[in-house]
Amino acid sequence: MRSFIRHARQLFAATLVLASAAVLAQGFPNKPLEWVVPYPPGGGTDIVARTLAQAMGSTLGQNIIILNKPGAATNIGADYTAHAKADGYVLMSADTATLAANPFLYAKLPYNPEKDFAPIGLTVRFPMILVVNPSLPVKNLQELTAWVKAQPNGANYATPGSGSPHHLASELFREVTGLKLTHVPYRGAAPAVQDVVAGQLPMMFVDTASGQQFISAGKLRAIGIASAKRVKNFEAIPTLGEQGLKDFEAYAWQGLVAPAGTPADAISALNTALQTAMNSAPVKAKMDALGLEAITSSPQQMADYATKERAKWGPLIKAAGIKAD
């Protein structure tokens, strides 16, 4: 009898869990969601967001609308998201700049990276590739170094914006090599890449997602990749470490956040949809094609990762005296 009662209680509890899940599914989301991308359309972050938004929308049963809000090294989009209604319907692609670098690059931010966002989960990591316009008479790091040294005023390099992971990678490269390099910031990866392709600027660090199609088409020449080992689908590109820059690594990482105070059940539903999307065959294939490393996580794991990144980049930014304002 006791066994029967215990079994009945367990069955009842399980029924309650299923019923709660059903209620949650019906309650959230019940309208389209908005996904803020703090960069212009066409860049790596935008591509990842649109890919994941489509897959997550299918799981959630609602459309996820991409809203591009570029500018100020993601601060414009971050400000908008941090002060949006915390109901689970506003999300944002938050990256290295938003959560790790900007607190040290700006004297004052319109948001607090530790307090104003609710992490949902990490998404991907972008290895950085040093590329040049194909008209440059260089094919490897040694030749590029010699070419820059031969220029009376050194060389300009493009980035998606001050304080972006691309900028930090370039500054680290400048310090390590001792080359005379001048920063030319753009509002996003796409316009920066376009000007290097057009020959307006000779070089830049581009993330794998933004640069893949241009490298494949021969519109950009890859000099080296800033990863510990060669990257899948980019195996022909040697690492910068192989060419003499020992332990030189630079990545851009990103994750998905909502405004702080977003209900826990909404965060849980969004994390589940994100994990489902990241593990789906079409999304995996897309990420592999772009040379991206998937780094799915729980909300807490994303918070811990961001904390570690702030501890890593903060001292470097201060030591280099890099400022974005």
Secondary structure as UniProt FT lines:
FT   HELIX           2..27
FT   STRAND          33..37
FT   TURN            41..42
FT   HELIX           44..60
FT   STRAND          64..68
FT   HELIX           72..74
FT   HELIX           75..82
FT   STRAND          90..95
FT   HELIX           97..101
FT   HELIX           102..105
FT   TURN            113..115
FT   STRAND          117..132
FT   TURN            134..135
FT   HELIX           141..150
FT   TURN            152..153
FT   STRAND          155..159
FT   TURN            162..163
FT   HELIX           165..177
FT   STRAND          181..185
FT   HELIX           189..197
FT   TURN            198..199
FT   STRAND          203..207
FT   HELIX           208..216
FT   TURN            217..218
FT   STRAND          221..225
FT   TURN            232..233
FT   TURN            235..236
FT   TURN            240..244
FT   TURN            246..247
FT   STRAND          251..259
FT   TURN            260..261
FT   HELIX           264..278
FT   HELIX           281..289
FT   TURN            290..291
FT   STRAND          293..294
FT   HELIX           299..320
//
